[in-house]
Amino acid sequence: MPKPNKKVLFVINHKAGKNGAINLNSAISNHAQKYSYDFDIHFMEDNPSFGIEQKIKKHQPDIIAALGGDGTVSLIASLIQFSPISLLIVPFGSANGMAKELQIPDNIIACLDLIINGQEVKIDLLKVNDSICVHLSDVGLNARIVKRFQLDNKRGLLIYGKHLFFEAFFLKRKQFQIFYNDQIKKVKAVSLTFANATKYGTGAVINPDGILNDGYFEICIVRPFPNYHIFKIAYQMFRGTLKYSNYFDVLKCTEATIKCSKRTLLQVDGEVLNRVNEIRLVCLPKALSVIISKNLSHPTLIN
């Protein structure tokens, strides 16, 4: 049972992928009444950071439950990093990569039950220029797919797959300089992924050996490959064997700076930001407390 007077703030992104599947107000109210905890509900608006900050000051929650996709999770993480507030992820987006990473159940009632019987663990965050990344950030191929996806009025993994298929025929290679661990690495790449987590919401593994709370992040480099090789690359990603590809490399870092030969599109946790010439990356060790199941093994977490 939760401690007496535990407070939970539910932040709901009503523009996320799953809407109308369940009466959220009723489900939350019934659960809170059953387990005797205080709650408040906040629907994200046009200026989401300000609205959530005001709710946090007023409600002073012990837990914030984020009902949305990875962008919603990232936004809330940026507001509660290094604070005593814990984050409960309730997958309500199109792909929900971080929820899958942490093996969060897809059923809302099972998620709410984690308020009662879950455990808190601290994970690292990644600062990408001025943004906070919980899951994955990148430039190149996937960033362009994410931009296509955002412009599409439909959602879901099939829509994401459609845009991946079209982008695969227009692979662009760019020159990057990577400054890390007192070294400089010059690479040509179709994609650089800055990874705290291991896989995309689709289940494709981009960072096979990633750990969420080891004090490091990884720069995953996909070098130029023949167009016909896209199917083998995709197969290796879904099998978790991309690290054996001749076109793949990983750099383990605590800090790094990326310089791009040309301005390139940057996305962070599914949100396209802008085109940049330079990316500054800093690991923030154990900066966020998240609630996960006690009953599952979590291979991407250090106990």
C-alpha positions as a printed Julia matrix, in Angstrom:
303×3 Matrix{Float64}:
   0.0    0.0     0.0
   1.23   3.56   -0.64
   2.21   5.62    2.36
  -0.61   7.81    3.77
  -1.34  10.97    1.82
   0.9   10.02   -1.1
   0.2   12.5    -3.9
   0.13  11.61   -7.59
  -0.1   14.16  -10.4
  -1.37  12.69  -13.67
  -0.14  14.63  -16.72
  -2.1   13.67  -19.83
  -1.07  14.48  -23.39
  -4.46  14.41  -25.11
  -2.73  14.69  -28.5
  -0.83  11.42  -28.02
  -1.5    8.27  -30.02
  -4.01   6.51  -27.73
  -7.18   8.41  -27.04
 -10.7    7.34  -26.29
  -9.75   3.74  -25.48
 -10.66   4.18  -21.78
 -12.33   6.75  -19.54
  -9.16   8.05  -17.91
 -10.82  10.23  -15.28
 -12.96   7.34  -14.08
 -10.09   4.82  -14.1
  -7.79   7.16  -12.15
 -10.46   8.23   -9.68
 -11.53   4.64   -8.94
  -7.93   3.5    -8.5
  -7.07   6.4    -6.17
 -10.18   5.77   -4.08
  -9.42   2.05   -3.87
  -5.84   2.59   -2.66
  -6.35   5.83   -0.72
  -3.94   8.24   -2.37
  -4.44  11.88   -3.34
  -4.35  12.82   -7.0
  -4.77  15.64   -9.46
  -5.09  15.56  -13.26
  -3.46  18.0   -15.65
  -4.09  18.05  -19.41
  -1.15  19.39  -21.37
  -1.73  22.7   -23.13
   0.07  24.91  -25.66
   2.73  25.94  -23.14
   3.13  22.55  -21.42
   6.23  23.26  -19.31
   4.69  26.27  -17.58
   1.4   24.5   -16.88
   3.1   21.42  -15.41
   5.47  23.53  -13.3
   2.5   25.4   -11.83
   0.74  22.12  -11.02
   3.88  20.76   -9.36
   4.18  23.85   -7.15
   0.51  23.71   -6.2
   0.07  19.95   -5.77
   3.62  19.02   -4.58
   3.33  15.43   -5.82
   5.43  12.45   -4.77
   4.84  10.87   -8.2
   4.1   12.28  -11.63
   2.38   9.84  -13.97
   3.08  10.74  -17.6
   0.34   9.63  -19.99
   1.82  10.2   -23.42
   4.71   9.19  -25.64
   8.46   9.64  -25.3
   8.2   13.39  -25.87
   5.88  13.74  -22.88
   8.2   11.61  -20.75
  11.19  13.72  -21.79
   9.41  16.99  -20.99
   8.44  15.87  -17.49
  11.91  14.42  -16.86
  13.42  17.82  -17.66
  11.2   19.4   -14.98
  11.82  16.88  -12.18
  15.45  15.85  -12.77
  17.49  15.64   -9.55
  14.31  16.06   -7.48
  12.6   13.66   -5.03
   9.63  13.29   -7.4
   9.38   9.9    -9.13
   8.13   9.37  -12.68
   5.57   6.73  -13.62
   5.38   6.19  -17.39
   1.94   5.25  -18.68
   2.36   4.46  -22.41
  -0.12   6.55  -24.39
   1.91   7.49  -27.47
   2.43   5.86  -30.85
   5.64   3.97  -30.13
   6.34   4.37  -26.38
  10.01   3.46  -26.63
  10.97   4.21  -23.01
   7.96   2.33  -21.65
   9.02  -0.73  -23.64
  12.61  -0.27  -22.48
  11.46  -0.43  -18.84
   8.9   -3.19  -19.55
   6.01  -0.98  -18.43
   2.68  -2.77  -19.02
   0.49  -1.53  -21.86
  -2.68  -1.81  -19.75
  -3.52   1.37  -17.85
  -4.78  -0.4   -14.72
  -1.59  -2.49  -14.55
   0.38   0.76  -14.87
  -1.59   2.4   -12.07
  -0.93  -0.63   -9.89
   2.79   0.23  -10.07
   1.95   3.19   -7.8
   1.15   0.57   -5.18
   3.51  -2.3    -5.86
   6.26  -0.92   -8.07
   9.85  -0.09   -7.15
  11.8    3.12   -7.69
  15.12   3.09   -9.53
  17.35   5.95  -10.61
  18.39   6.2   -14.26
  20.73   8.47  -16.19
  19.59  11.3   -18.4
  21.39  12.7   -21.43
  21.66  16.43  -22.03
  21.59  17.16  -25.77
  22.47  20.82  -26.28
  19.73  22.5   -24.21
  17.33  19.53  -24.21
  16.94  16.54  -21.9
  16.87  13.09  -23.49
  15.51  10.1   -21.6
  15.46   7.6   -24.44
  17.18   8.23  -27.79
  18.3   11.22  -29.81
  19.81  11.24  -33.27
  20.77  12.99  -36.48
  20.49  11.52  -39.95
  18.2    8.76  -41.16
  15.91   8.31  -38.16
  15.59  12.06  -37.52
  14.23  12.48  -41.06
  11.82   9.59  -40.54
  10.58  11.21  -37.32
   9.99  14.48  -39.2
   7.99  12.64  -41.9
   6.06  10.88  -39.13
   5.17  14.15  -37.39
   3.85  15.65  -40.64
   1.63  12.62  -41.26
  -1.9   12.87  -39.88
  -1.88   9.14  -39.08
  -0.04   7.33  -36.3
   1.18   3.83  -35.52
   4.1    1.55  -36.29
   2.9    0.82  -39.83
   3.02   4.53  -40.64
   6.52   4.76  -39.18
   7.51   1.75  -41.29
   6.14   3.43  -44.42
   8.39   6.46  -43.9
  11.38   4.23  -43.14
  10.81   2.46  -46.47
  10.78   5.73  -48.43
  13.81   7.21  -46.64
  15.82   4.03  -47.27
  16.0    4.93  -50.96
  17.43   8.4   -50.27
  20.23   7.64  -47.84
  22.34  10.73  -47.16
  25.87  10.5   -45.84
  27.47  13.32  -43.9
  30.84  14.05  -42.39
  31.08  14.29  -38.61
  33.85  15.05  -36.14
  33.31  13.41  -32.76
  35.27  14.77  -29.79
  35.14  12.27  -26.91
  37.4   10.8   -24.2
  40.26  13.13  -25.27
  40.04  11.72  -28.8
  38.81  12.95  -32.17
  37.06  10.57  -34.53
  36.17  11.6   -38.09
  33.39   9.56  -39.66
  31.07   9.46  -42.62
  27.66   8.3   -41.44
  24.03   8.01  -42.5
  22.99   8.16  -38.84
  24.39   9.01  -35.42
  22.28   7.97  -32.45
  22.92   9.32  -28.96
  21.6    6.55  -26.79
  20.75   6.21  -23.14
  18.39   3.34  -23.97
  18.83   0.34  -26.28
  15.96   0.27  -28.75
  13.4    2.31  -30.65
   9.7    2.04  -29.92
   9.42  -0.23  -32.94
  11.58  -2.8   -31.13
  14.59  -2.22  -33.4
  17.77  -2.36  -31.28
  20.24   0.43  -32.06
  22.38   0.2   -28.9
  22.69  -3.51  -28.03
  24.82  -3.16  -24.89
  23.28   0.0   -23.42
  22.62   0.3   -19.66
  20.27   2.98  -18.34
  22.09   3.74  -15.1
  25.8    3.05  -15.66
  26.88   6.7   -15.9
  27.56   6.47  -19.65
  25.75   7.01  -22.93
  26.62   5.6   -26.35
  27.13   7.21  -29.74
  25.92   4.62  -32.26
  27.34   5.14  -35.74
  25.74   3.69  -38.86
  28.2    4.15  -41.7
  27.21   4.38  -45.37
  26.08   1.06  -46.83
  24.7   -0.08  -50.2
  20.96   0.61  -50.54
  20.2   -3.08  -51.0
  21.77  -3.71  -47.58
  18.91  -1.88  -45.79
  16.99  -5.12  -45.3
  19.95  -6.86  -43.65
  20.53  -3.83  -41.4
  16.85  -3.84  -40.4
  16.97  -7.58  -39.73
  20.05  -7.2   -37.52
  18.39  -4.37  -35.58
  15.28  -6.41  -34.84
  17.44  -9.41  -33.9
  19.63  -7.27  -31.64
  22.77  -8.22  -33.61
  23.6   -4.89  -35.26
  26.88  -4.73  -33.33
  28.22  -7.48  -35.6
  27.65  -5.41  -38.75
  30.65  -4.01  -40.63
  28.7   -0.77  -41.02
  28.16  -0.17  -37.29
  30.3    1.19  -34.47
  29.69   2.35  -30.87
  31.52   4.9   -28.73
  30.95   4.86  -24.95
  31.13   8.32  -23.37
  30.33  10.56  -20.43
  30.65  13.72  -22.52
  31.11  14.42  -26.23
  30.83  17.12  -28.86
  29.7   16.42  -32.43
  30.55  18.81  -35.25
  28.66  18.37  -38.52
  30.01  19.31  -41.94
  26.53  20.58  -42.87
  23.55  21.58  -40.77
  21.62  18.43  -40.0
  18.24  17.67  -38.45
  18.27  16.8   -34.72
  15.53  14.88  -32.94
  15.28  14.16  -29.21
  12.89  11.53  -27.85
  10.68  11.67  -30.93
  10.55  15.48  -31.12
  12.24  17.15  -34.09
  14.07  20.26  -32.87
  16.04  22.04  -35.59
  19.05  21.81  -37.88
  22.38  22.1   -36.11
  26.1   22.32  -36.83
  27.18  21.22  -33.38
  25.8   18.93  -30.67
  27.02  18.97  -27.1
  26.3   15.77  -25.12
  26.6   15.29  -21.36
  25.53  12.3   -19.26
  23.62  13.18  -16.08
  24.12  10.11  -13.86
  21.11   8.8   -11.93
  19.25  12.07  -12.42
  15.73  10.65  -12.61
  13.75   8.3   -10.38
  11.37   6.03  -12.31
   8.87   3.43  -11.12
   9.13  -0.07  -12.58
   7.83  -3.53  -11.78
   9.39  -5.51   -8.93
   8.52  -8.79  -10.58
  10.54  -8.54  -13.8
  14.22  -8.72  -14.59
  15.53  -5.55  -16.22
  18.63  -6.35  -18.31
  19.27  -2.68  -19.12
  19.49  -1.68  -15.45
  22.21  -2.23  -12.86
  20.7   -3.44   -9.59
